[in-house]
Amino acid sequence: MRTGLLALVVTLSLMSALASPTPPPPAEGRLRIATYNVSFFRKAEGDLARELAAPGSAQARQIAAVLQRVRPDVLLLNEFDYDPRSPELFARNYLAISQAGGKPLKFAYHFIAPSNTGVPSGLDLDRNGSIGGGNDALGFGQFPGQYGLVVFSQLQIDHSATRTFRHFLWRDMPDALLPPDWYTPESLAKLPLSSKSHWDVALRLSPAQNLHFLVSHPTPPGFDGPEDRNGRRNHDEIRLWADYIDPVRSAYLLDDRSRRGGLEPGASFVIAGDLNADPLDGGSVRGAIDQLLLHPRVLREAAVGHLAPRSRGAIEAAQRQGGANMTQRGDASLDTADFSDRGNSVGNLRVDYLLPSNDLEVCASGVFWPTSSDAEFALVNDDVESSSDHRLVWIDVALPGKHCGENRAENPK
């Protein structure tokens, strides 16, 4: 456990070799991949598109400023309300315009699709005696598509090889961690596993090879009761990808176009997203994220080793904010989310991940979390309402036929 201020100060000194939150441009032959929960959820359907239709949103400017500094080639944004208009509006009115002195950023392609969030089930899923509201939706949300997701890419998207699993039923997962005696047969016949959606976005690395960008945003493991229906769902949403990348365990999976099975053996992938599970702290089911972190197909050094994304800013935030952060068991340098530290709150956690397949070579990684003395601290600071309560996570991977070589940047342990 963290033993207080002294331990954090010592840890901070040991991490002094960590790079600036703004990484240098990736070297030739490398691909920069990022995930970022941007908190672009709004109160009503259409609000986000209306806000992004003009270049005046303070929050969108700050998010775009971070993206212009990190400059990913492939990007997942979580909590981006579903609207087919919004990705182009954000790209044109924010990314393509210099923010806080940053260089405009343009993507050639994007992928967006509907989400289960806010879709009425017509059933009393939370068993409160009435039907309606976010807790009775197929995934929590006040309107269809709230808390959705979008992928931006410089690589062409292979739509024929792209798969979605929005409609796969939770009950159809073998040995699913369903809460005992909670859901009726009628509910189980309608309740999908994915609270938003699970996407395998196939990105063309070459005419003969795709990189599979496996993206999702499992439900938070809380906001329920002792039945732990959300914690159990979170565990199984994470498990979907653990099974998908296993050619034996994936046979049961059925995508939204009725194609069965998982990823082809040997295919390259990166699992990305706000997975709402910390390895040691927080309220997720024990071992939920270890299903991926310790998976034999995942590159171990980028998941739990010396190339796992880290930041000095996260260590300093834990020290500065105190509270629940001081009694956590996890390594503060790996935190990616700035959650409340007071009372019964959980404190800052590692919940945002980029987990590459073990055939890929990771050259560098990091979390965009500036320290309070850094000029870029204003882009995130401790006011989560002005930007997001999450931080951008990035990795650089070597393209096929290329290697990191002597320029490989390893994060200190």
N, C-alpha and C positions, 0 to 999 in steps of 0.2 A: 504494500500500500504506500501511497505517497505520504511522507512523514512530515510534511509542512514546508514552510518557506525555505529553510536551509537546503532541503533536498532539491527543491525546484531551482534554486540559485545555482547549485552545483551542476544540475542537469543543463541549465542554460549555458554555463561556461563550457561544458563539454560539447555543446552543439554550435559553438561559435563559428565553426567552419562551414555551416550551412550557407548556401548561396542566398543572394538577394531574392525577395519574393518574385521579382520579374526575371525570368530566365533569359539567357541569351538566345538568339534565334537558333533553331535546330540546325546542326551541321548537314551538309549535303548527304543525301541518302538516308535521312531520318524522317519519321512521321511523328508529329506532335498530336497527342490525343488528350482530350480534356472532358471532365464532367463537372457540372455546376448546377446546384439547386439555387435558382435565382429568385424564388418567392414571387413569381409573376402570377399569383392567383388574385382574383378580384371578387367582388361581392355578387356580381350579376353577370349573366351570359352576355358576351359582346363588349363588356367594359374594357378588357385588355386591348382588343383591336381598336376601339375608339381612342384609347390612351396612346397607343403606338402610332396612330395615324398622323400625328404631328410630333415634331422633335422637341417636346417640352417636358417630358417626364423626368424628374430628378432621379428617381430610382433607375430607370432604364439607362440614363446617361452614365450612372456609376457602374452598372453592370457592364455596359459596353466599354467603358474605360478599362476595366479589368481585362476583358477579352482582347482589347487592342494591345495590351501589354504582353499577355501570354501568347497570343497569336496561334491558336491551335489550328491544325489542318482538319481534324475531325472533332466534333463537339456534341455532347449531349447536354440539353438543358432540362432539368426537372422543375416541376411546379410552374409550367408554362401553359396557361389555360388553352384548351383546344379550340382553335378557330383557324380554318384554312388560310385566312387573310393575314394572321398575325406574324408568321415567320418572315414574310416578305416586307411587312411594315417595319419590323424590328431591324431587319437587315438594311433597308433603305434609309430609314430616318434616324438610326442610331449607330449601327456598326459601320456604315459607309461614311459617316461624318466624324471628324476628329473629336475625341472626348478627352478633356483634361490634358491636351497636348499629345495624345496618342495618334498613331498612324491609322488611317481608315482600314477597315478589315472587310474583305468580301469573300463570300463562299459561293461556289459554283452550283451547289445542290443542297436541298433539304428534304427531310422526310417527316411528315406529320400524319397522324391517324387518330381516330376517335379513342376515347378512354371510357372505362366503366364508371369512373367517378361521377356521382350525381345522377346516374341513370336510375329512375325509380324501379324498384323490384315489385311493388304491389304487395309486399309481404312485411310482416312485423319481424324483421331480422334481429332487432335488439331486444325484442320481447318486453317492450314497455307498455303494451296494451293498446297502442295506436300505430297506424301505418302512415308513413310520410317522414320527410326530413332526411338529412344526410346519413344518419345511422341505418336507415332502411334502404338506402341506395345500394346498387351492386358493388360500388366502392364509395367510401365516404366522400361527399361533396354536396354542395347546395344547388348545383345545376350541372347538366351533362358536360363533361370535359373539364371541370374545374380541377386544378392540380395536374394537368396533363403533361406531356413531354414532347420534345422536338429534337431532331438530329440535323446538324449542319455539317457539310462535308466539302472538301476540295476534291475528293475522289468521287468518281461516278458511282451512282447507286445502281446495283443490279436488281431491278424490281422483280424479275422472274425468280431469283433465288432468295428474295427477302420474305420472311415469314412473321406472322403475328399470332399470338396466343390469347387474344382478348376473351374468347368465348369458352375456353377449356374449363370444364367444371371441376371445382375443388374435389368433389366426391370421387372423381375418376382418377385421381392420383392414388396409386397403390399405397396402402398403409398411411393414408393422409392423417395429419395430426388434428383432425376435426375435434371440436370441443364435445365431450360426451353428453348426449341427451339435450343438446342445445337447439340444433336446427331440426325442423320437421322435414319429412320426406319431400314435401312440396318445396321447401326452401332449398334443399340440397339439389333438387332437380333444376334450379334456376341460378344458384349462386356460383359465379365463376371463381377460379382460384385467384386470378390477377385482380387486384384492387384498381389498377389503372389499365395496363396492358404489358405484355412482354413482347419485345420486338427483336428479331434477328435481322438487322439491317446489313445486307451484303454489299460491301464496298470493293470496287475493282482495283486491285493492286497491279494486275497485268491481265492480258486477255485470257490467261489460263488460271489465274488465282484470285480469289476473293479473301478479304478480311471480314470476318463476321463480328459485327458490333452488337453485342448482346446487352440490350438496355432495358431497364425497368425501374420501378419505384415502389417497392413493397410497402404495405400499410404500416404505420407506426405501431409498435407493440405496447399499446396502452389504450386509454379511453374506453375501457370495458370493465368487466368485473372479474370475480374469481374464476370464471370459466375460461378467461384468457383467450377469447375468440380472435382478437387482433394479433396477440403474440403468436398464436398458433398459425394463423394465416401468414404472418410475416415469415415464420420459419419455412413454411411450405412454398411461399413465393420465391424465397432464396433457393430452396431445394429444386425448384423447376430447372434452374440453370445448371445445378450440380448434376441432375439427371440428363439434361439435354446434351451436355458435352461428354457423356458416357454412352458409348454405342450399345451397351448391354441394357443399362437401366432406362434408356430413353424410348424403348419400343412402344410404350403405352401412349405417348404424347400425340395429340392430334391438333394441328394448327387450324387457323380460321378458313383455310381453303381445303380442308379435309385431307391434308398430307400428313402421314403418320411418321413417327420416329424423330430422332434428334439430329445432331450435327454429324456430318460425315467424318469418319475416323481420319485423323491427321489434319483436319481443317484448322486454319489459324483463327484465333478469336481474341477479343478483349471484352470482358464483362464490365459493364459500366453502370453507375447510377448511385442515387441515394438509397441504400439498402436498409436504412433504419435499424442497423444492428451493430453494436460495438463488441469486440471480442471478449471484453472483461467487465465492462461497466454498462449501466443502463438497464432497461427492463426487458430486453429480448429473451426469447427462450434460450436456455443454455446451449451453446454449441451451434446456434443458428448460422452465424457467419463463418464458422469453421468449416461448414460444408463446402465452402468455396476456398477459403484461405489455405486449407490443408488438402485440397483436391489434387490428386496426382497429375491432372492435366493442366493445372495452373502453375505458372512460374513462381516457385517458392520464394526466391529472393526479392521479387517485386510485391509479394503478398505479405510476408512476415519477416523478410530479411533486410539486408542493407540498402536495397533499392525501393523499399516501401516509401511512398511519398510522405515527406515531413516538412516542418517549418519551425523556425525560431519563434515566430509570432504566436503560435499555439502554446508554446511553453510559457512565454511571457504573459499571455492572456490568462492561463491557469493560475499563475502566480499573482497577477494583478487583481483578478476577480475573486479568488479564494473560494469560500463556501464549499460546495460539494466537490469542487475540483481537488481539494486538499486530502480527501479520503478515498479517491479513486485508485484502482489497481493498475490501470493502463498507462502506457507511455504517452505523456502529454504531447510530445512532438508529433505524434501521429493523428492528433485530433483534427477534425475537418468541420465541425459544427460548433457554433457558439450558443449553447443553450443556457437556460437560466441556472444560476448557481445557488439560489436561496431556498430556505425551507426544505421541503421534500423533493426539490428539483434534482435532476440527474447531473447537471454540470456539462461541460464540454465533452464531446464524444467523437470517436472515429466512426462515421457512418457512410461516407462517400468513398467509392472505390473505383479503381481501374485495375483489373486483374487479367493480365495477358496469358495466353496459352504458352506452354513451356517450350514451344518451338521458336518463339520470338525472342529477340535480344533487346533488353531494355538498356538504353544508354544513359538516361537521366530521369529524374522525377522530382516532384515537389508539390507543395500546397501554397497557394497564393494567400498568405496570412502575414502581412507586414507587422513588424514591431511598432510600438507607439512612437519610437524615435525615427522611424522611416517616413520619408516624405509621402509615400503612397498609403500610409495608414488611414488617411481621410477617405480612401475608397472603400474601406470596410469598417473601421473603428469598432466601438462597442455598441453603436446604435443600430441594431439589426433591422429596425424599421426603414432605415434610409437606404439599405442595400439588400442584404440577405443574412439570415442566421447560419448560412453555410459558406464555405470557402471553395474556390475553384481548385480542383485536383488535376494534375497533368503528368503525363509520361512521354518520353521520346523513345520510339522503337526504331530499330534498323529495318530498312526496306529489304525485300527479298534480294539476295545476292550481295548485300552490304553488311558491314559489321561496325560496331562501335569503335573498335581499335583502341589506340592509346588515349583518345579523347573521352573515354567513358567517364562519366561523372557519378561517383558513388556517394550516396549519403552516409555520413558516419552513423554508427549504431548508437 
